[in-house]
């Protein structure tokens, strides 16, 4: 729900100028890929922290 609003606010200047659609979509795809990479790395770190906590609990 928040992502479409963020996209519109981030690209509102480009949308308002009426630039060609191809560079805008390339920019949007790159930003989406970066967000996806950040989310995957966050989830992976979060999973590692949970696994570490489980190992520490098992040691008791």
N, C-alpha and C positions, 0 to 999 in steps of 0.2 A: 504494500500500500504506500509506503514511504518512497520507494525507489522511483516510481513514475513522477512523483512530485519533485524529487531531487533532480531527475533528468531534465525536466522542463525548466527548473530554475537554473541549472548549470548551463543549459544550451539556449536560454531565452534570447540572448544577444544574437546568436547565430540564426535562430528561427526568425527573429524580427528582421534581420537583414535580407532574408530570402536567398541565402547562398544555395549553390547546387546541392542536391540531396546526397550525392555520392560521398563527398568529404565528410558531411555530417554523419552519415551512417558508419563510415570508417572510424571516426572519432568515437561514436557511441559504442561500437563493437570493441574498440581497444579499452575504453573505460569499463565496459562490462566484463571483459576478460581480466582486467586488473582486480576488480571487485571480487570476481569468482576465485582468483588465486589467493587473495587476502582471506576470504571466507574459508577456503579449504585449509589454509595453513593455520588459521585460528582454531578450527574444529580439530585438526590433527593434534595441535598442542594441548587443547582441552582434553582430548582423549588420552594423551600421554600422562597428563597430570592425574586424571582419574585412575589410570592403571598404576601409577606410582603410589597413589593413596591406598589402593587395594593391596598392593604388595606390602606396604608398611603396616597395614592392619593385620595382614596374615602373619607378620613377624611376632606379633604380641602373643 
